[in-house]
Amino acid sequence: MNSLSRLALIANEWFDGEQRHSGRSTLTIVDGHVADIAAGDHTEALAAQGWRIERTAFVMPGLVDAHVHLFLDGAITDSKLRSEHLKRPLEALIACGRRSAAQSLASGVTRVRDGGDRHGINHRLRTEAQAPGSAMAQVRSAGLGVKRAARYGSFMARDVGDDASIRATVRELADVNDEIKLILTGIIDFDAGAVTDEPQFTLEEARTVVESAHAAGRKVMTHCSGAKGLHIAAEAGVDSIEHGFFMDGSVLGRMRDRDLAWTPTFCPVHFQWAQPAAVGWSAATVGHLRRILDGHAEQLRLAHEIGVRVLLGTDAGSMGVEHGTAVFEEIDRFLEAGLPLAAVLRAATSEPRRHFGDPHPVLQAGAAFEAVQLAASPFVDLKALRQPQRVWAAAPGGVVHAAS
């Protein structure tokens, strides 16, 4: 890991988080921030001024995985071993989280949004990742979420009761969480091919969560799938819908009009379709999984066409969804759905940064130099994205680390 003071990076091509820029450009970096980006190769003048010069085929913002669970190990695909993992000592789970964040950074993922755990591991890793010399991706932490008693989500959320309980709990969590996680629905019944449980919160109760979070200066990310829950989520004005299986055009239209984001997380369902033996699914259930994935892709394509803000997140830590490399699998799913590569890379770079409130969501003068250096343009060779030559990870305060 090396600190970065005065560097001139000469790129044959680059992507700023929204647009592809062809033709050689010179990026000047001072104390971990982009000082300027100028067209052309300015090596001679800058070298005469004592700048360190490096060259690269392609540079772009670091990738963002907008939905992970760091304390879970996606490489574990045996159901019994996954259950045993949850019972491991706290320090072992923290160590797993560190490895997850390090794997992410090594893959070019410089930021992750952790979707919650009941141990506070995500908060601890958020602090550790900010330390000088850290080899972990930066962590945006949802901490503990809110759920109903005896309903799905005990590994990542706290039970709430009446209106007063909701308001008090959200206020308390807002003191330490970067976002408030609302567990609005359960999980999909894949044998039935549907979400069969009723939503955990009514529309008015969900609005109470949103109003309380917004009053405390926090956004709401919402675990939600199924028509009933999705309608509640959109009408309540949650800031992002996570997963969102069984989405429809009316909900997407409402999301666009209210600027609500969607994190589709194909990866966990795709793994279970591609590797049904790991879960023991029947042929009929595999058929349900394929139908669900196809419908999800169709709705993602519609979301792109009508202008819904889409965030790329993997649900890494789920069975078969490994931290870091899962981002590339999710990118493949977005491309299969018919989105152009520039839109997919926006969903994995500038859109989550903008959603998180970053003052510089794109690579531009004034932005922290949080970037990935590639051997070739992914617009020419997509495989280059999977093998970053160097990852520049910016920690708060402008301290930048370069991982080769």
N, C-alpha and C positions, 0 to 999 in steps of 0.2 A: 504494500500500500504506500503510495507516494502522495505528498501534498502537492497542491497546484497553486502557483503564484502568477507567473507571466508566461503564457503559452500562446503561440499562434498555430492554429490547426488548419491546414490546407486540405479542403475536402473536394473531391472530384464531383460529388453530388451530395445533397442533404435534404432532409425532411424536417420541417419546423414544428410538426405536430398537427398541421392542417394542410400544408401544401408541399409538393415535391419541387425542389429547386435543382434544375440541371445546369451544368457548367460549373467550372471551378470557382470556389469561394474561400475567403479567409475569415476564420472565426478567431477573434482575439479574446483571451480569457485572463482576467486579472483577479487574483485572490478568490477564485472559485465562482466568479460571476462573468457572464458574457459582457464584454466591453463594447464589442462591435461585430457586425457581420458585413463584410464587403465583397462585392463581386470581384472575381479575378484572383490571381496569385500574387500576393504582396511580400513574398519571401525576402527578396533582396533588401527592401527598405526596412523591414522589421528585424532581420538578422543584423543589420548595421546598428540597430538600436539595442541590441542585446537580447532580443526575444528568443526563447527556445522554440524551435520550429519542428513540427511533426506533420506528417502527411497521412491521409486516409482516403479510402475509396468512397466511404459513405459514413455520415454521422446523422443521428436522430435523437430525439428525447428518449430518456430511459422509459421502459415499459412500466405500466401500472396494472396490477391485478386488483381489481376493485371488489373482490369478494374472496376471502380466504379464512381458514381457521388454522392458525400456525401450530397450535398444540396437537393437532391431529396429523397422522402420518398417512398420506395417500398411497404410499407404496404397499401398505398392508392391505391385502385383498381377501384374507380369510376372516370370516365373520366372527369366529370365536376369538381370534387374536386381536381384532379390533375392539371387541368388548373388554378384553383383558387390558388393552392399552389405556382405556379410560380409568382403570383402577390402579394405574401405576402411581408411585409416589410423586408428589408435586415437583421435586427437583428433576425427576426424569422427564416429566411433561414439559418443564421449562427448557431442558436441554433439547428436546425434540423441537420445540418452538424456535430455538436458536438455529438449529440445523435447517429448519424450513425457511427462515429468513435469509440464511446464508445461501441456500440453494437458489432462492429467488434472485438474489443479487448476481450470482454467478451466471444466471441465465439472461441477464440484462433487465431484470425487473427491479427497478430502483425504489418503487413504493408499493406497498400493499395496504389494503383496507381489511383489517381483521373483523370478521362478522360476529365475534363474541365468544367468550368462554366464562364459566362461572368461577374460575380460580384467580382471575386477574393476571393471567400470564401475558395477555396481549398488552396490558398497561406496562408491565415490567419490561417486555421486549421493546416497547416504544421508547422507553427511557434508555435502555442499553444501546439501541440502534443509533441514538444521537451522540454517543460518546465518541471522541476523536479516536480514529483507528478502527472503528467498528467495521466488520465485514458483512453486515446485515443490511437488507433493504429497510428503508424508513417505514415505520408502521403508523397507520391511522387506526385508532382503536375504538371499537364500539363497546368495549367492556362488557358489562352485563346488560341484557335487554329486559323487556317486560313481556310477560305471558300470563295466562290464566292457570290456576291451580289444576293439577291432574291432567294437563294438556301438553302437547309436544313442545320441546325446547328446554328441558331442564338443564342440559349441559351448557346453555349459553344465556339463560334469562332468569329473572326473579318473578315470583308470583305477585300479582296485584289484584286488588278487590274492587271496591267501589270507586266513585269519582274522586273522592278525597285521597284515597290510596294511590290512584294513578298519578294525580298531580304531585303529591309529596314524593313519590318514588322517582318520577321523572326529574324533578328538581334536584334530588339528591344525586342521581346518576349523572346529570348534566355537569356537576362539579368536576368529574373525573373522566367522563367519556368524550370522545371527539364527536360522536353521533349517538343518537338513541335508536336502539334496535327494537322494533315492534314485531313480535311473533303473531301475525294476524291469522295464519291458517296452519294446519298440520302439514304432513307430507303426502305425496301422491300414493294412492293404492294402485300399484302397478298391475296386480292381478285383475283389478276391476278396470284399469285404464282410466282412472278418474280420481279427483279429490272427493272423498266420500264424507269427510267430517264437515260440520258447520264451522264457520269462522269463529275465532276465539273472542272477537270484539265486535260490537255493533258499530254502525256508522258514527253515532254520537260518541261512543267510547273511544273510537279511533281518532276522532276529531279532538277529543280531550288530550290524548297523547300528543298529537301534532301541535296543538295550541300551547301546551305546557312546554314542549321541547323548544318551539320557536321563541317563546317568551324568555327562555333561558339561553338563547343564542345557539341552539343545536338543531341540526337537520335530523330527519327521521328516515332510517333505512328499514324496509319492511319485508320480512320473510312472508311471501304470499304466492299461492297458486290457486287456480280454480276460479270459475266465473263469479261466484258470490263474493269471495274475498277480494278479487281484483277490482270489482265495482266499488266496494267499500274503500279500498286503498286510494283509488283515483279521486273519489268524491271527498275523502277526508283530507286530501292534499298532502299525502306523504311525499317526501322529497325524492325517494327512489324506491322502486319495486324490485326486489331481489328474487330471482328465479322466474316468476311470472308465467308458469306453464298454463296452457289453456287461455292465453290472451286472446282478445278479439278487437276488431276495428273500432268499436265504440269506446272502449277503454283507452286504446291508443290515441284516439282523437282527443279525449279529455286530458290525457297526459301531455300531449303536444300543446294544447291550449293553456295548460297551467305550468308548463316547463318542468314536468316531472321526469325523472330519469328512469331507465330500465336497464337492469343487469341480468341478461338472460341465462347465464350459467348452463350451457349445454353439457359440459364435460361429465358430470356425474351420471346423467341419464344415458349419454352416449356410451360410457364405459359399460354400463349394465346391458345395453343392447349389443355391444361388440363382444363382450365377454360374459354371456349369460350363465355359464357354468360356475363362475365365481359366486353367484348369488343363488343358483339353482332354479332359474326361471324356466317355465314351460314354454313350448312353442307358441302357445296362445299369448302368454305374457310378453314374449319377445315381439310379437306382432303389435301389441299395444304400445310397446316402447318405440317401435319404428313409426307408428302413427303419431305418437306424441312429438317425436323429434321432427317429423315432417311438418306438422302443424306449427311447431315452434319456429322453424325456419321460415315458413310462409309469413308468420306474424312479424318476425324480425325484418324481413324484406319490406313489409308494409310500413313498419316503424321508420325505416330508413327513408322510404319514399315520401312520407308525409312530414318528416322532420322531427321525430321524437329524439330526444337526447339519449344515446345508447352508451353504456359503459361496459367495457370488456372485463368480466370477472369469471373465475373458474370454479369457485367453491373448493379450492385446493384443500386437501386434507380429507375430503370424501373418498370413499373407496375407489382406488384406481386413478385418483386425480392428484398427481405429484406436484409439489410446490416448484415453481419456476417453469419447468418444461410444459406444464399444463396450459400455459398461456398460448403456446404455439398450437396446441390441439384446439383451443377455443378459437384462435384465429382461423384455423382450417374450417371450423364449423360456420363461422361468419362468411367466409369466402364461398363455401358450398351453398349457403343461402342466397347467394347472388350479389352480395355487397362488393363494391370495388375496393381494391386494396387500400387506397388512400382513406376511405371511410372507416375501414377496419382499424387502420393504424391510428386514426383520430380517436376511435373508441378506446384504444389502448394507451393513449398518451395525453392529448390535450383535453379531451372531454372529461375524464375523471379529475384532472387537475382543476379544471374550471368548476366542476361540481363541488370540489373540496374547498373552493375559495382561494386558490392560488392566484396571487396578483399577476403572475407571469405564466399562464398555462401553456404557452408555446416557447420554443427556443428563439429568443430575441434579446436585444440589448437590455441589460438589467436583470435578466433571469439567472437563477443559479444554474451553473453548468452541470446539469444532471442528464447524462447522455450516454449513448451506446455507439461504439465505433465498429463498423462492419467491413469485411473484406470485399463486399460487392453490394450493389444496390438491391434491396429486396424486390424492387419493381422489375428487376431483370432476373434475379435469382433468389426466390423466396427462401431457399435453404440457408442463405447467408444470415438470416435473422436468428436462426437457431445456434449460431456459433459466433457470438460476439468476440471481437478481438480485444476489446477493452471496455470496461464499464466505469463511468464517472458517476459516483454516488454522492450527492450533495446533502450534508447534514445541516440542521439549523445553525445559523450563525455564519454560514458561508464556508465552513470547513469542508473541503472536497477530497475524496479518496478515489484513487484510480486503481481498479483491479484488472490485472491482465488475465 
